[in-house]
C-alpha cells in the first residue's frame, strides 16, 4: 500500500501511540493503581449500572467471553465483584460491585479526574477548547452517534472574527469557486462591525454544535434607522441539517424586533439555494435583483426583505 492512504494510516498509528501514552495505559496500572485498563473499565460500567448482566457487559466493552470471565474472576478474587445467577433464568449471569468494589471505583474516579485535570491544566483556555473540540470530532466520526449534539448561539469572542472571515472565504471558494475578493469583502464587513459596533443596534452570533463553531450571522443597521440588515450568514457543510441556519436567522429577527427595527433586509445571490430557502421560510420576500460580475463569476444579486 502506498500513497495518501498509507500516510494517513501512519498518522493515525502515531496518534494512537501518543494518546496511549498520555492516558497512562502503558503504565503498570491505570492512573497509578494496581488495576489494568480492562479491570478499571469493568468497575466503571458496573458502578454506572448497579447490577448488570454479564452478556450486556461484554457487549458494551466489546469483550470476548473468555477475557470477560478472566477479568471478572480477578476482581471477584479481590472481593470487589460478586457474580450470581438471575433469579428467574439460571442461564443468565449477573455481576455487581461489593461495597469494597464501590470504594475502589470511587478512588479510581477521583484519580482519573485529577490526572485529566492535570493534563488540561498545562494548556491555555483556548488550547483546552481546541483539544476537547478535536476529541469530539474524532468521536463523531468514528464512534456512536446516538445523541444529537447541542446547538448553542453565543456572542463572538476574540478570535471568532478571524474565524468568520476564514470560513466564509474557504466555504464559498470550495462550494461556488469564488475567489479571494469575496474573502476580502467579508474582512471589510467584519472590520467595520468591530470598529463601529453599537450594542444598542447591532449584534452577531456564533453557532456552536456540540461545542464546535459551525456558523455565524450578523445583524447591523441598514439603509435607515428603521431597517436592520442581516449579513454573513454561513453554516459549515457538515453541520447542515441540524437547523443551524434557521436558528441564526430567527435570532437575528428577534434581536431586530426587540431593538426598534420595523423591517429587515439582506443581500444574497441567486446561486445560494440553501440560504434562499431559509430566508423564504423565515418570511423574507425577493424585492429586487441585478446581474453583476463579482468574486470571479457572473452572478445575480438579490435583495430580500420582510417587515417585522
C-alpha angles and dihedrals in degrees: 000000000000140000133046095335092057090049090052092048089052091051092049091050091049090051091049091053092047095047093044088057093046096054092047099242090137091057118098090255135014112271090350095306131124092250127099120229090257093052092047091051091053092050090049095050093047091049091054096048106031102212112021133183110244091228091056091046090054091049094050094049095036092235127157114237095252096051092044090052092051092049092049090045093055092048091046092052089056092052094248100111136036123203121201141161122263109260094230100033119037092194091067118079124205130200128198138171121255120222088264089051092053090050092051092047090052090053090050091049092052092047091048092051090048093049095048090044089055091051093050092043090067090061132074120247091259093049091049088054091048092049095049092045091051091049090049090051091052090049092049093050101044105018140065117301101199100127120058112234118252117257115217130177117205139164117268120269128202106291094031094088092058088048090054091055095044096047094045090051095045098043096047091045091051097044103032105016094242115167131231093278088078091054088049090053091051090049091054092048092050094045091050090050093051095043096048102027114161109189091195092060108019140054142162133202136206115206117217122193111195089344095307123115107247108155150001145197135187130212114201139162112283133203093312140009093270098051125074123200126219113213143176100011107176135159126192111250094238091052097055116114093043096091094253096137093046092050092050093050092046090051091050092051092047092052092049092051093047092050100053104268118139099192140021130212134186138184121223140147129254093240092065095087098164094050092046090054091053091050092048092051090049090058101261119143129204108249104167142007133189132179116239140164111236140142090018096303144086104250141169112233118209136198116210124189141181134180119239 
